[in-house]
Amino acid sequence: MDTTTSLDGLVCVDCATTHDPAAAPRRCPDCGGVLRASYDAASAGVTRESLAGARFDGLARFGDLLPFPAEALVTLDEGTTPLIPAPEFAAELGVGAVYVKDEGANPTGTTADRGTAFAVTAARDHGAEKVALPTTGDAGQSAAAYAARAGLDSEAFVPTRSTFVAKAMTNVHGGDMSVVEGRYPDAVDAFEGAMSDEDNAGWHSLAPFDTPYRHEGAKTLLFEVVEQLDWEVPDAVVHPTGHGLGVVGSHLAAEQLQAAGLVDDAPALHVAQPEHCAPVVAADDAGDDDTEEWERPDTLIGALEVPDPAGGALALDAVRDTGGWAVGASDDDALEAAVQLNAGGIEASATGGVGAAAARELADGGHLGSDDTVVLVNPVAGAKENDVLRSHLMRKGV
């Protein structure tokens, strides 16, 4: 594998064993734990000055803070998404500033593209014939696009309720798709059955936290936010959360930015979930170290209907290590917040509305200060969830 010189290896979060990236394509070979990349901060040649002299586009510009160099990366020019001021929303919350990090501007309209770029690169370098994953929808479209770019086949296992757009575009990009009757856990079961089939020995898993590289890609979001704010670290970042890839990635980014001497502190990282599928929120409220499966998930925000998050424990660590909170929001509040942002010209998705509604809860609870800079992550393009948003307006008689 062609990796950056600063990458020391992959470290298991459970047993702390370090593995050679070339020998560990999935989870820890010793205990099955999640792997995260380890870097030699002293050998990373990334500085504020070096970034200022580089074009502000793409992920690989962050060089030695990442596992793969620019020339090795399977890329569709993901990243460099807008950070859009939302002054009216800031005034409503009573904070200094609100910005929306609009991940809908990524190539397939989702923040998943950041991690997919790295995960597909690793799969190609490990000799995969096909990449596969269970998904609520959007990551399947992303995987199909990046696999096509890399010359690989792909298969997404999606529940029937996945959006038409995500399913259609998965096929348009040339990806195979198994539409599974039921909800997301049923898609996970189908995926795991396929991965255990001897006939699929050439398949490579892109499931969340099955590969160390999806959360590696996710951390580039916070890299960009800090640079876009002229190296002023925001006080709070609110992540709508399913499996936890986004908030875990931002936690990794904050640690790495500090280790590289690029910033002095970390933002408070907040998890936002639909209140009727909120396993991270429930675990945080109970003081637990890991999540328990949500028994009866029932939310209109299908992208976040993940009852048993693969990164639950790591998401809790991110929240607690940075002084953040895990907050639930009702579907109606989330949809109304998304519509409000759209009325101000920001094309927020229903998924992004969960974060905006959670920010209201944080402000009402006294967890955001009057001078705070708050970043709301909009993980998905609003147009990908237009049916949910339009239905909300119709229920209001609009």
N, C-alpha and C positions, 0 to 999 in steps of 0.2 A: 504494500500500500504506500502511496505517496502522501506522507503526512508532513506537517510543519515541524521544524527543528525543535520548537519549544514544547511539543507534545511529549510528555514523559511516559504516558501509558493510560490505561483505563483502570480505575480503582473501584472496587465493589463497595457500595455504601453499607453493606451488612458485615462482611468479614474483613474488609480493608485490604484484601489481596490486590496487588497490581498485576495487570495482564498486558501483554503485547497486543496492540490493536489488530495486528495481522492474525492473531490466534484466537480472538474473542469476537465473533461476529454478532453475538446476541447478548445474553445475560452472563453473569459470572459463571465460568465453568466449574468452580468449586462448590458454590452454595446456591446458585440461581438468583442471586441478588441483582439489583439494578447497578449498572456501571455508569460512572461519570468520568469525563476526561480530566487528567491531571496535567498541569503545565509548569514549566520552569519559568517563573516570572522574570528572573534575571536575564534570560535569553530572549525574551519577547521584545522585539524592536519597535513596538507600537508606542508612539508618543502623541501628544496633542499636535505637535509641530508636523510630524510625519503624516498624520491624518489630514491636517489642513492643506498639505501639499498634494494630496491625492484627490482624485475625482470622487465626489460624494454619491457613489452608486454601487450597488451590489454588496454582497456579504463578505466576499473574500478580501475586501479592502482592509478588514480588521486583522488580516495577516496572522501573526503568531499568537493571537488570542483565540484562534480557531484550529480545528484538527487538520484541515486540508488546505493547501495553497490554491491560489486563484486558478492556476493552469490545470489543476486536477479536478475541480469542482464541476459537477453536473448542474448547470445553472440556466435559468430562464430570465435572469436579471431581476430576481426577487429582492425584496428589501427596499431601503430608502423610501419608505412610505411617508405620506404627509403627517405632520403634527399640527393640527388645526386648532387655533384658539376658539374657545366658546365663551365669550365674555358674558352673555346673558345668563348662561347656566352658572357661571362663576358667581354672578351677582345673586342668583337665587340661593346658591349654597352658602353664600357669605364667606367666600375664600378669596385669596388674592388673584388666582388665575386657574382656569381649567383648559386643558388641551385634550383633543381626541387624537390618539394615534390610530390612523385609519388603515388597518391591515387589509381592507377590501381592495386596496390599490395593488396588491400583489398579483402575480400573473394569473392565478386561477381564482382570485378574489377571496383568499383566505390566508390567515397567519400560518396555517399548516405548511405553506410553501417554504418557509424558512427552514424548518426541520426536514422536510422532504428532500430538499436539495442535498443536504449532508447524508441523510440516510440512504438515498438512492446511490450516491457516490460510493459509500461504503459497500453497499450490496453489489454494485458492479465490480468493485475491486476484490470482493470475496468470491467472485465467479458465479454469482447468482444467475439463474435463468429467468426467474420470475420473482417479483416482489408481491407480497400479500399483506393484508391488514383488515381488521374489523373497524368499522367507522360509522358514526352517525350520518355521514354523507360527504362532507366537504373534503376531508382528507383523502377519500377515495378518488375524487376528481384530481386532486393534487398529485397523488401517487401515479395515476394514469398518465398525466402530462409529463412528469419528470422521468418516469420509466421509458416513455416513448422517446424522450430526448436522449436517454442513455442506451437505447437499443434493446431494452428489456421488456418482457411481458409483465402485466400486472393483474391482480385480482383483488377486488374489494368485496367484503361481506357487509352488506348494509341491511338494516331493518326496513320493512315495508314503508314505514312512515318517513323515511328519508326524503328530502325535497326532490321534486321532479328535476330541477336544474342540476343538482349534483349527480343524480343518476344518469341523466341524459348526457352530460358532459363527460362523465367517466367513459361511457361508450364512444362518444365522439373522439376522444383522445386515443381510442384504440384499446382501452382497458376492458378486461373481462369483469363481470359483476355477478355475484350471487345475492339476489334479493331474498332475504330470509323472513318468513312469516313471524310476526311478533315484534318485540322491541330489541333494543341494543344488546342485552345479554344473550339473546337468541343468536344474534349475528356473531358474537364472540364464541359461542359454543360451536357454530358451524365452521368458523375460522380455525379453531383449535383442532377440530376433527380433521380438517383438510391438511393442516400442518403435520399431523401425526401419520398421515397416509404415506406409505413407502413410495408410492408413485410420484410424490411431490418432493422428493429429496432435494431437488434443485431450487426450491422456493426459499426466499429470504423474508423473514418477518419484519414489517415496518410498524407493528403494533406499538402503541404508546409505552415507552420505558422498556420495551423488549430490545430495542436498539439504543445505544448510548447517544446516537447522533440526532434524534429529533429534539431532545432538550438542549443539545449543543446549538442547533440552529435557532431555537427559540430565544436564546440569550441575546442574539443580535438586536432584538427589539429594544432592549434597554440601552445597549451600546449606542444605538441611533438616537434615542430620546435624549440622553445626556449630551451628546454632541449637538443635537438640534437646539438645545437650550443653552448653548455656549458654555458647556461644562458646568452648569448649575444643576445639581442633583435635585429632582423634584421631591417634594415632601411626601407625596403619596402616589402610588400607581395601583389602579383598580383593575384586576384581571377577572373577567367572566371565565368560569372554571368548570371544565368537565373532568378530564383525567388529571389536570394540573400541569401540563407541559409549559404553559405560558408563565405561570407564577414561579415554577421551579427554574425555568430558564432565566428569568429576571433575577432570581436569587443567586444563581451561578454567575451571572453577569456582574452583579454588584460586588461579589467577592473578588472576581477577577479584576475588575476596574480598580478596586482598592489595592490589590496586590501589585498591580502594574504601576501604581502611583498616579493614575489618571484622575482619580477623585479621592476625597477624604472620607466620605460616608455613604450610607445606603438609604434609599427611600423606604418608607413603610410600604410593604407589599400587602395588598388587601385581596382576598378571595371573594368573588361574588357568584352566587348560585341561585337558581330558581328555588323558592322556598319549598316546593313540593318534590324536589330532587336535590337535596343539599347535604350530602354525606360529610363533606369537609366542614361545613358550618356546624353540624350536629356534633362531630368529634371535637371541634374547637370549644364549643360551649360546654361539653362534658369534661374537658381537660384530658382527653384521650390522646395517645401517641399515634394512633392510626385510625382509619375510617372503618366503619362497618357498612355492609351492603344495605342500601335503602330499600325497604321492603316493597313499597308501592309507588314507584316514580310516576308522576302525572303532571307534566308541564307542556305548555304549548311551544316552549323554546326547545325544539327537538335536538339542536346541536349540543345542548348541555344536559340532555337526559342520560347521564352516565351514573348508574346507581352504585357502582363498585369501582371507584377510580384507581387506576394502576399506580398513580403517583400520590395517593392520599397522604401517606406519612410524610413524604417529601414536601408536599404543599403545606402541611401543618408546620413543618420546620421553617419554611420560608416565611410564613406569617409570623410565627413567634420570634424568630431570630431578628426580624426587622421591626418589631413593634406594631405589626399590622393586625387586622381583624378579618374574620370570616363572616360574611353577611348574606342573609337570604333576602330575596325580593319576590313579591308576588308577580304573577304573569301580567296582570293588568298594569301594575306600576312600571314594569319593565317595558311593555309595549308603549305606554304613554310617554315614558322618558325617551324612547327611540323616536317616536313621532315628534316630540318637542325638539330634539336635535335636528331632525330632518327639516322641520319648519324654519330652523335657523340656517339651512343650507348645507348641513353636514349629513351625508348619506349614511346614517347609522342603521345597523341591522337590529332585529329583535334580540339577537344574542348580545350585541353591544348595549342594548337598552338595559339588560340585567346589571351591567356595571354602572350605568348612569343612575339607575334606581338605587343601587347599593350605596353609591356616593351620597345620595340624599339621606339615606339611613345613617351613614357615617357622620354627616354634618349635623343631623338632628341629635345624634348621640354625643355630640361634643368631641368627636374624634378627628375633626379637621379644624385647623386654626384659621383665623381671619386673614393671615398673610400667606397661607399655604399655596403652593403650586401643586395642582392635582392633575394627573394624567389618567384618562379613561381609555382603555384599550377596546377598540371596535374590531373584533376578531374576523368578521365576515362582511362582505359587501352587502349593503342594504338590499340591492336588487336580487340577491340570492334568497332572501326571505320576504320577498314582496307580498306573497300571499298572506302570510301571518299579519304583517303590518296593515295591509288593506282590509283584512277581515276585522281588525280592531277598529279601524275607522268606520266601517259599515255598522258595527255594533253600536257605535256612538251616533249613528245617523248622519255621518259626514259623507 
